[in-house]
Amino acid sequence: MNQEEIMKILPHRDQMLLVEAAEAREGIAYGSYHVRGDEWFLKGHFPGNPVVPGVILCEMMAQCAAVLLSGDVLEQGEGTPFFTTLNNVKFRNSVRPGDTFETQCSITRVKKPFYFATGKGFVEGKLCVSADFSFAVVKEG
């Protein structure tokens, strides 16, 4: 999926859509985002030494995981995915301008409306972050 296709399943738009490309294979979602250096979240984190904030890395993984719901849930208008938990988050290496952050996520359990997932994020094969998380798909209104 390219960003245009991703926007059909995720409500995120300019400045918050943090997956540029994604695909699902055998129950695993693979996503990527190239950090250009001009992103809003780098302006104050940290001046002269820009590092992608950990919460943004977690958001990137969650957006990638949501791609796994593209056919059955999100495209059918069942709702919007909202974070409900983040557990066992571990940061190993920083992500900086010029890096391409690659994610691998899978859904580990479903108890509708909750989806439980695990994810990892890498730069050039080096683990940067891992986490278990969940989100609820909530109908608007």
C-alpha positions as CSV (number, residue, x, y, z in Angstrom):
1,M,0.0,0.0,0.0
2,N,1.1,3.5,-0.7
3,Q,0.1,6.5,1.4
4,E,-3.0,7.2,-0.7
5,E,-4.2,3.6,-0.1
6,I,-3.3,3.8,3.6
7,M,-5.5,6.9,3.9
8,K,-8.5,4.9,2.8
9,I,-8.3,2.8,6.0
10,L,-6.7,5.3,8.5
11,P,-8.2,8.6,9.4
12,H,-4.7,10.2,9.9
13,R,-3.7,13.0,7.5
14,D,-1.0,15.6,7.0
15,Q,1.6,15.6,9.8
16,M,0.1,12.6,11.6
17,L,0.0,9.9,8.9
18,L,3.3,8.3,9.8
19,V,3.4,5.3,7.5
20,E,4.5,5.9,3.9
21,A,4.2,2.4,2.7
22,A,2.8,-0.8,4.1
23,E,1.9,-4.3,3.3
24,A,0.5,-7.4,5.0
25,R,2.0,-10.8,4.5
26,E,1.0,-13.9,6.5
27,G,-0.5,-12.0,9.4
28,I,2.4,-9.5,9.7
29,A,2.2,-5.9,8.7
30,Y,5.4,-4.3,7.4
31,G,5.6,-0.5,7.2
32,S,8.1,2.2,6.6
33,Y,8.6,5.9,7.1
34,H,11.6,7.9,5.9
35,V,12.5,10.6,8.4
36,R,13.2,13.7,6.4
37,G,14.3,16.0,9.2
38,D,11.6,18.7,8.8
39,E,8.9,17.0,10.7
40,W,7.0,18.9,13.4
41,F,8.0,16.5,16.2
42,L,11.8,17.1,15.6
43,K,11.6,20.9,16.0
44,G,12.0,20.8,19.8
45,H,13.3,17.2,20.2
46,F,16.1,18.2,20.4
47,P,17.5,21.4,18.9
48,G,20.8,20.6,17.3
49,N,20.4,16.9,18.0
50,P,17.1,15.8,16.5
51,V,15.8,12.4,17.6
52,V,12.3,11.0,16.8
53,P,10.4,10.9,20.1
54,G,9.5,7.5,21.5
55,V,5.8,8.2,21.5
56,I,6.0,8.9,17.7
57,L,7.8,5.6,17.1
58,C,4.9,3.8,19.0
59,E,2.4,5.7,16.9
60,M,4.2,4.6,13.7
61,M,4.0,0.9,14.9
62,A,0.3,1.2,15.7
63,Q,-0.5,2.8,12.4
64,C,1.3,-0.1,10.7
65,A,-0.6,-2.7,12.8
66,A,-3.9,-1.1,11.8
67,V,-3.1,-2.1,8.2
68,L,-3.9,-5.7,9.2
69,L,-7.5,-4.6,9.8
70,S,-7.9,-3.0,6.3
71,G,-10.1,-5.7,4.8
72,D,-12.4,-6.8,7.6
73,V,-12.8,-3.8,9.9
74,L,-11.6,-0.4,8.9
75,E,-12.8,-0.3,5.3
76,Q,-16.2,-1.6,6.3
77,G,-16.6,1.5,8.5
78,E,-16.7,-0.3,11.8
79,G,-14.9,2.7,13.4
80,T,-11.7,4.4,14.2
81,P,-8.7,2.7,16.0
82,F,-7.8,4.4,19.3
83,F,-4.8,3.4,21.5
84,T,-5.9,1.8,24.7
85,T,-2.6,0.4,26.1
86,L,1.2,0.4,25.6
87,N,3.1,-2.2,27.5
88,N,6.6,-3.6,27.7
89,V,7.9,-0.7,25.6
90,K,11.7,-0.8,25.2
91,F,13.8,1.7,23.4
92,R,17.1,0.4,22.1
93,N,18.5,2.8,19.5
94,S,17.5,6.3,18.4
95,V,15.9,7.2,15.1
96,R,17.2,10.3,13.4
97,P,16.8,12.4,10.2
98,G,17.8,10.4,7.2
99,D,16.8,7.1,8.7
100,T,14.1,4.9,7.2
101,F,12.2,3.5,10.2
102,E,10.8,0.0,9.3
103,T,8.1,-1.7,11.4
104,Q,6.9,-5.2,11.8
105,C,3.6,-5.7,13.7
106,S,1.1,-8.5,14.3
107,I,-2.3,-8.8,16.0
108,T,-1.9,-11.3,18.8
109,R,-5.5,-11.4,20.1
110,V,-8.9,-10.0,19.3
111,K,-11.7,-9.4,21.8
112,K,-13.9,-6.9,19.8
113,P,-13.7,-4.0,19.9
114,F,-10.2,-4.5,21.3
115,Y,-7.2,-5.6,19.2
116,F,-3.9,-6.6,20.9
117,A,-0.7,-6.3,19.0
118,T,3.0,-6.6,19.2
119,G,5.5,-4.5,17.2
120,K,9.1,-3.9,16.5
121,G,10.8,-1.0,14.8
122,F,14.2,-1.1,13.0
123,V,16.7,1.1,11.2
124,E,18.9,-0.8,8.8
125,G,18.1,-4.0,10.6
126,K,19.0,-2.7,14.0
127,L,16.2,-2.9,16.6
128,C,15.2,0.6,17.9
129,V,11.9,-0.1,19.7
130,S,9.6,-3.0,20.7
131,A,6.2,-2.9,22.4
132,D,3.0,-4.6,23.1
133,F,-0.1,-2.5,22.6
134,S,-3.8,-2.5,22.1
135,F,-6.4,-0.4,20.5
136,A,-10.1,-0.3,20.3
137,V,-12.0,0.2,17.1
138,V,-14.7,2.7,18.1
139,K,-17.6,3.8,16.1
140,E,-18.0,7.6,15.7
141,G,-21.0,9.3,17.3
